Amino acid sequence: MAVSGDTVIPLAKRLVDYAQSLIRLAPVAGSLDSRRKFARGTAVIASFMAAELVDKDLRDLPDKDLEGLYKRMVERAKSIPDGGDTVRDLTGALRQFHSYMRNCQKKRRLSDKGILAPPVLLDRVDVDLLSRDEYLEIRRRIRLRWPGTRKEDHRNIATCLVVLGAAGLRREEARLLRTGDGHH
């Protein structure tokens, strides 16, 4: 652990506490890939935070200042040429870190939830286009799954998602849809 004179550096102490709290969880400890992702994310957080907070404990920061720190960190990451992976790693790790801060350090939810939103990957669409026959078969299966007039909303929502998916809707965009977005 990082030591300054005879005292532990507050940032190092907080990051070690964070890591210890998550290592006990099965999803983090489950696979080698998840452990590597966790280690990479923790290293990215540490390097960005160290620029501002070596002698401060994040627990002692007011919620507004903590949110401002996250925002500055993400902006710095976005300013790195070809830094898309760094932005992705940082925002993912910060989401997990802020969950720890809320659950273990009594911090409140972020007022600007967009700060830690995953970066949109405009160059990647993971969609397989549907033929007309495949689309009609899916519509038939939807009608079989939810027959009758009581389930019309379910059928309409499912159909809407199929059509939007076939048109190239990304998972993150689908996740952000509201219930009324599919109604005409």
MARVO-634098 format. One record per residue (C-alpha): residue number from 1; x, y, z; residue in three letters; chain. Coordinates in steps of 0.1 Angstrom, whole numbers. Layout:
! MARVO-634098
<NUM,<X,Y,Z>,"ala","A">;
...
END
This chain:
! MARVO-634098
<1,<0,0,0>,"met","A">;
<2,<12,35,-8>,"ala","A">;
<3,<27,52,22>,"val","A">;
<4,<36,89,27>,"ser","A">;
<5,<60,92,56>,"gly","A">;
<6,<44,71,83>,"asp","A">;
<7,<8,75,71>,"thr","A">;
<8,<-12,56,44>,"val","A">;
<9,<-21,78,15>,"ile","A">;
<10,<-59,83,17>,"pro","A">;
<11,<-66,76,-20>,"leu","A">;
<12,<-47,43,-18>,"ala","A">;
<13,<-66,33,14>,"lys","A">;
<14,<-99,40,-3>,"arg","A">;
<15,<-90,21,-35>,"leu","A">;
<16,<-78,-9,-14>,"val","A">;
<17,<-110,-9,6>,"asp","A">;
<18,<-130,-7,-27>,"tyr","A">;
<19,<-110,-37,-42>,"ala","A">;
<20,<-114,-58,-11>,"gln","A">;
<21,<-151,-52,-10>,"ser","A">;
<22,<-155,-64,-46>,"leu","A">;
<23,<-130,-93,-46>,"ile","A">;
<24,<-154,-111,-22>,"arg","A">;
<25,<-181,-110,-49>,"leu","A">;
<26,<-185,-139,-72>,"ala","A">;
<27,<-189,-119,-105>,"pro","A">;
<28,<-155,-102,-100>,"val","A">;
<29,<-137,-133,-88>,"ala","A">;
<30,<-155,-156,-113>,"gly","A">;
<31,<-133,-157,-144>,"ser","A">;
<32,<-98,-146,-153>,"leu","A">;
<33,<-113,-121,-178>,"asp","A">;
<34,<-135,-105,-152>,"ser","A">;
<35,<-105,-102,-128>,"arg","A">;
<36,<-84,-87,-156>,"arg","A">;
<37,<-112,-62,-164>,"lys","A">;
<38,<-115,-53,-127>,"phe","A">;
<39,<-77,-48,-124>,"ala","A">;
<40,<-76,-27,-155>,"arg","A">;
<41,<-105,-6,-144>,"gly","A">;
<42,<-90,-1,-109>,"thr","A">;
<43,<-57,9,-124>,"ala","A">;
<44,<-74,34,-147>,"val","A">;
<45,<-94,49,-118>,"ile","A">;
<46,<-62,52,-97>,"ala","A">;
<47,<-42,69,-124>,"ser","A">;
<48,<-69,95,-131>,"phe","A">;
<49,<-77,101,-94>,"met","A">;
<50,<-41,104,-84>,"ala","A">;
<51,<-37,135,-105>,"ala","A">;
<52,<-61,153,-81>,"glu","A">;
<53,<-66,134,-49>,"leu","A">;
<54,<-35,118,-35>,"val","A">;
<55,<-39,133,0>,"asp","A">;
<56,<-77,133,1>,"lys","A">;
<57,<-101,105,10>,"asp","A">;
<58,<-129,103,-14>,"leu","A">;
<59,<-153,94,14>,"arg","A">;
<60,<-147,129,28>,"asp","A">;
<61,<-156,147,-5>,"leu","A">;
<62,<-190,163,-7>,"pro","A">;
<63,<-212,145,-32>,"asp","A">;
<64,<-212,174,-56>,"lys","A">;
<65,<-173,175,-56>,"asp","A">;
<66,<-172,137,-61>,"leu","A">;
<67,<-195,141,-91>,"glu","A">;
<68,<-173,169,-104>,"gly","A">;
<69,<-142,147,-101>,"leu","A">;
<70,<-159,120,-121>,"tyr","A">;
<71,<-168,145,-148>,"lys","A">;
<72,<-133,159,-150>,"arg","A">;
<73,<-118,124,-152>,"met","A">;
<74,<-141,114,-181>,"val","A">;
<75,<-134,146,-199>,"glu","A">;
<76,<-96,141,-195>,"arg","A">;
<77,<-100,105,-208>,"ala","A">;
<78,<-120,118,-238>,"lys","A">;
<79,<-93,142,-247>,"ser","A">;
<80,<-68,114,-252>,"ile","A">;
<81,<-62,107,-289>,"pro","A">;
<82,<-76,73,-298>,"asp","A">;
<83,<-86,69,-261>,"gly","A">;
<84,<-119,51,-267>,"gly","A">;
<85,<-108,20,-248>,"asp","A">;
<86,<-97,42,-219>,"thr","A">;
<87,<-130,61,-218>,"val","A">;
<88,<-149,27,-219>,"arg","A">;
<89,<-127,12,-191>,"asp","A">;
<90,<-129,44,-170>,"leu","A">;
<91,<-167,49,-172>,"thr","A">;
<92,<-173,12,-165>,"gly","A">;
<93,<-150,12,-135>,"ala","A">;
<94,<-164,44,-122>,"leu","A">;
<95,<-199,30,-124>,"arg","A">;
<96,<-188,1,-102>,"gln","A">;
<97,<-167,24,-80>,"phe","A">;
<98,<-196,48,-74>,"his","A">;
<99,<-218,18,-65>,"ser","A">;
<100,<-193,10,-38>,"tyr","A">;
<101,<-192,46,-27>,"met","A">;
<102,<-231,46,-24>,"arg","A">;
<103,<-233,12,-7>,"asn","A">;
<104,<-203,14,16>,"cys","A">;
<105,<-195,51,20>,"gln","A">;
<106,<-231,65,21>,"lys","A">;
<107,<-227,87,-10>,"lys","A">;
<108,<-259,95,-29>,"arg","A">;
<109,<-268,88,-65>,"arg","A">;
<110,<-252,111,-92>,"leu","A">;
<111,<-274,140,-102>,"ser","A">;
<112,<-261,138,-138>,"asp","A">;
<113,<-265,101,-147>,"lys","A">;
<114,<-250,107,-182>,"gly","A">;
<115,<-215,113,-167>,"ile","A">;
<116,<-209,76,-165>,"leu","A">;
<117,<-230,64,-195>,"ala","A">;
<118,<-212,39,-216>,"pro","A">;
<119,<-196,56,-247>,"pro","A">;
<120,<-216,51,-278>,"val","A">;
<121,<-198,31,-304>,"leu","A">;
<122,<-211,46,-336>,"leu","A">;
<123,<-189,24,-358>,"asp","A">;
<124,<-203,-9,-344>,"arg","A">;
<125,<-238,-22,-350>,"val","A">;
<126,<-244,-57,-338>,"asp","A">;
<127,<-274,-65,-358>,"val","A">;
<128,<-284,-92,-382>,"asp","A">;
<129,<-309,-80,-408>,"leu","A">;
<130,<-341,-99,-411>,"leu","A">;
<131,<-356,-111,-443>,"ser","A">;
<132,<-393,-105,-449>,"arg","A">;
<133,<-400,-142,-442>,"asp","A">;
<134,<-381,-141,-409>,"glu","A">;
<135,<-399,-110,-399>,"tyr","A">;
<136,<-433,-126,-406>,"leu","A">;
<137,<-423,-157,-387>,"glu","A">;
<138,<-414,-136,-357>,"ile","A">;
<139,<-447,-118,-359>,"arg","A">;
<140,<-465,-152,-360>,"arg","A">;
<141,<-446,-164,-329>,"arg","A">;
<142,<-454,-131,-311>,"ile","A">;
<143,<-491,-137,-318>,"arg","A">;
<144,<-488,-173,-306>,"leu","A">;
<145,<-470,-162,-274>,"arg","A">;
<146,<-495,-135,-265>,"trp","A">;
<147,<-529,-144,-281>,"pro","A">;
<148,<-561,-124,-277>,"gly","A">;
<149,<-567,-87,-273>,"thr","A">;
<150,<-556,-84,-237>,"arg","A">;
<151,<-519,-88,-247>,"lys","A">;
<152,<-520,-64,-276>,"glu","A">;
<153,<-495,-40,-259>,"asp","A">;
<154,<-471,-68,-254>,"his","A">;
<155,<-473,-78,-291>,"arg","A">;
<156,<-469,-42,-302>,"asn","A">;
<157,<-438,-37,-280>,"ile","A">;
<158,<-422,-69,-291>,"ala","A">;
<159,<-429,-61,-328>,"thr","A">;
<160,<-415,-26,-323>,"cys","A">;
<161,<-383,-40,-309>,"leu","A">;
<162,<-380,-65,-337>,"val","A">;
<163,<-385,-38,-363>,"val","A">;
<164,<-361,-14,-346>,"leu","A">;
<165,<-335,-41,-342>,"gly","A">;
<166,<-338,-50,-378>,"ala","A">;
<167,<-333,-14,-386>,"ala","A">;
<168,<-301,-12,-366>,"gly","A">;
<169,<-311,-2,-331>,"leu","A">;
<170,<-282,-8,-307>,"arg","A">;
<171,<-287,-25,-274>,"arg","A">;
<172,<-279,7,-255>,"glu","A">;
<173,<-305,26,-275>,"glu","A">;
<174,<-330,-1,-269>,"ala","A">;
<175,<-323,0,-231>,"arg","A">;
<176,<-330,38,-231>,"leu","A">;
<177,<-364,34,-247>,"leu","A">;
<178,<-394,45,-226>,"arg","A">;
<179,<-427,26,-226>,"thr","A">;
<180,<-445,52,-248>,"gly","A">;
<181,<-418,54,-274>,"asp","A">;
<182,<-432,25,-294>,"gly","A">;
<183,<-468,38,-296>,"his","A">;
<184,<-480,56,-326>,"his","A">;
END
